[in-house]
Amino acid sequence: MKGKVVVITGGTSGIGQVAAEALATMGARIILVARDRGRAEHTLKRLQKANAVKHSVYYADLSLLAETKRVGREIAMAEARIDVLLNNAGAMFASRSVTSEGLELTFATNHLSYFVLAQVLKVRLLAAGRARIINTASDAHRIAQLDFADLQLASGYSGFKAYGRSKLCNILFTRELARQLDGSRITVNALHPGFVATRFGDHNRGVVASLFRFGKHFAMSPQKGAETLIYLASSPEVANVTGEYFFKSVVKSPARQAQDDVAARRLWAESAKLCGFLELSAAN
């Protein structure tokens, strides 16, 4: 990883922070995309200790398309190439909330931010010659089904349902992006990190918060949960592997609904329309 440029979202806590520090220790230069300035500055100091190159941080609310596009363009203007894009930011919200742009918060944060950053940074990933896109998904996708008539759960919302759907979107997006980038020398893979004791879910209240607090007594450490993320970003063993779903650094079969290439193409088209990438929607 010496000299490699790694962009990571969700890199200021949990498995993202562990992965960022590990990759920096291997020699990579890390570009964080963060929202919380305090955590970002703390992480930046840790990265400098791991590897004294000029790591950097950009600030954005990844639930907003305009912010995600802006930060992607800022990074693209500053960097000649990007070797690895780690789409790792994610959250679960017990109650349905809509962003100022009119999008359901879970869908916007967990899926559309991945979609937008991959598009905006694609030219810089291509410039690396060989590059990797890694999308943090979850086995929560196994209980999910997409409803294209109500993609953002305007009715029948629950936090777990919305989260599972967003993780199903991550895997379908991974498959379709890998198909479109076939032959480009950019690989795209998704992973399930396992249930990890991190800040995930801490912002919720009531029953959901209690369930997370209880479950974390049995969860794996962030160091263990980050292993697959680090492996996919750095291992030569997966340099030519694309379109797959990993758990514990091994390819696993996702649920049947996550292998539906027709749904993957339709999700791509719907996402492109929502994000204002009309040329992408028309091309698919």
N, C-alpha and C positions, 0 to 999 in steps of 0.2 A: 504493500500500500504506500510505499515511500513516494512522495510527490503527487499522490492522487488527490483529487478534489472531490469532497463528499458533501452534498447538500442533504440536510436531515431536518424534518419537521418532528415535533414532539421529542426534541433532543435535550430538554432541560430537566427531565426527571425520568424515573423509571427505566425501562429497558432502552429507551432512546438515549438517555444520558450515559448509561453503561456502554452502549454500542459506540457512541461518539468518542468516549474516552479510550476505549479499546482500539478503535481505528486510528485515533491520533497517536497512540502509543506505537502502532505499527508504522507510523510515518505519514499518515494522511493529513491534509489540511481540511479542517471542518468548517462548514458554513451552516450555522444554525438559523432556522426560521422559528421565531418565538413570539409569544404574546406578553409574558410576564418578564419585566425588565430585571427584577431582583434575581429570579432564578437563572435568567440568561447570563447576567454578569457573573454570578457564582460559577456557572458551568464553564464560561469562557476562561476564568482563572484556572479551573481544574485542567482544561484542555492545554493551556499554556505550559502548565507543569508537566503534562504528559509529553508534549512536543512543542518546542519553542518556535514554531513557525507562526505566521500571522493568521490565526483563526479569526472568524468574523461572525457577527450576528445581525440579522435583519428582523425587523418587527412587523407583524401583521396579525390581523384577526382572520384566521383561515376559514371561518364560517361565512365570510363575505367574499363574493366573487371579485368585486372590485379590488379589495385588499390583496387577495391571492394573486390576481393578475399583476397588480402593481409590484408586489415583492418579487414575483418571478421575473418580471422585466428588469428590475433593478439588479438582480443577481446576473441575469443574462448580459446586461451591459457591462458589468464589472469583471466577468470571467470569460476567458477565451475558450475554456472547455470545462466540462463537468464529467467526472468519471463514474460517479455513483449518485443516484437520487434515492434517498430513503424516505418514502411517504409513510410516516409512523404516527402522526398526530391523530388522536381519536378520543371520543367521549361518549357517554351514555347519559340521557336526560330522562328522568322519571316522568316529567310532564311535557306535553307537546308545546313547543315554542317556535315562533316564526321569526326569521331574521328581518332586518330592515329592508332587505331585497325581496321579501316574500317567500323565502324558502324554508322548509322544515329544517331545524337546527342540526339534527343528527345526520340527515342526508347531505346537507351542505358541508358540514365539517368532515365527516368520515369518508364521503365518496367524492363529492365535487371538487374538494381541494386537491385530491390526488389527480383527478382528471385534468384540472387546470394547470397544475405545476408541470405535469408530464408534457403537456402541449407547449407551454411557454418556454420550457427549458430544452425541448427536443433538439433544436439546432446546436446548442452547446454540448449536448450528449453525443450527437453525431460527430461533432468536432473532436471528440476524444479518441475516435477510432474504434475502440472497444469501450462499451459503457454498460452499466447495469441500473435497472429500475427495480426497486424492491417495495412491495406494498404490504403493510401489516394488516392482515385480515384476522379471522378468528373461526374456531369451530362453531361459534354461535350461528354461523351461516346455515348449519345443518337443520335448524328448526325454522328456517325462513323460506318464504315464497314471495316472488315479486308479483305485484298487481299493477300493470301498466295503466290501468284506469284510475289508480290512486297510488301513484308511486311515492308520494310523500306523506302517506297515512293521515289524510284529512279526517278519516273516520276510523274508529277502532284502534286508536293509538295506545300503545304501551311502550315503556322505555326499552324493555327487553326485545319486543317485536321490532321496533325501529332500529335498534342496534344490530340485531341479527340480519335484517334486510340490508343495512349499510355494509356489513361484512360480506354478504352474498354479492353485493354490487362490486366490492373490491376484487373478488375473484373473477367475476365475469369481465370486469374491466381489464384485469391482468391478461386473461385469455385473448380478448379482442385486440388489445394493444400489441401483444406478442405476435399475433397473426399479421397485423398491419406492418410491424417492424421486421418481419421475417426477411433475412438477407441484409439487414442494415448493420449488424454487429452490435446492436443494442439488445440485451436480454431483459426480460421482464418476468419476475416471479413474485408470488405471494407466499405468506407464511402464517401459521398459527403459533404464537409464542407460548401458549399455555396460559393457565390462570396464574397471574403473577401478583405478588403483594406490592402494589405501587399506589400512587395517588388516584388511580382510576376509580371513578365513582364517588370520590370524596365530597364533591359539591352537592350531591343529592341529599335529601332529607327523608325522614319517616322510615317506612318499611324497607325501601330500596337501600337506603344508607345502612340500616341494620343488617341486611343480608350481606352487603359487601364487607362490613366490618367483621362479621362472623366468618365469612368464607376466607378472608385473608389469613386467618389462623392456620389454614390448611394449604395456602398457596405457596408456589415456589418463589425463590428470591429473584429480584431483578437481574442479578448476574446470570442465573440459570436461564431465565426467560429471554435474555438478550443473545444467547449463544447462536440461535438460528439466524438472527438478524446479522450478526457479525460474520457468520459463515457465508451467507449469501452475498455479502458485500465484498468479501476478501478472498474466498477460497478459489484456487485455480481449478478445483474439481467441478465447479459449476459455471465455468467461464462460457461454456457453449450451451448451457441448459436454459430453456425459456418456456414460458407459458405454464409453469408447474406450480403446485401448492405443496409447501414443505411444513413438516413438524419434526422437531428434534433433529434438524439438519438432514432429513430424509424425505424424499418425494412421497406424498400420500395422495390418495384419491379423494377429492372433495365430494360433497353430496351430488346426487344426480342433477339437481336443479342448477348447480354451479358448473356443470359441464354442457349446458345448453347454449350452443353457439348462435342459434337464432335469437335467443334472449339477449346474449352478449352484444350482438350487433344492434338490436333494438335499443338496449340501454345506452349504447354509445351514441346513437342518433338522438335520443331524448336528452342525454346529458349535454351534447353539443348545442342543441337548441337552447336549453336553459342557460348555458354559459355564454351564449352569443357567438359561438364558433360555427357560423352558418355554413362555411365552406366544408367543415368536417361532417356536418349533418348531411349535406348534399352528396358528399362523396361516398356515403355509406347507406 
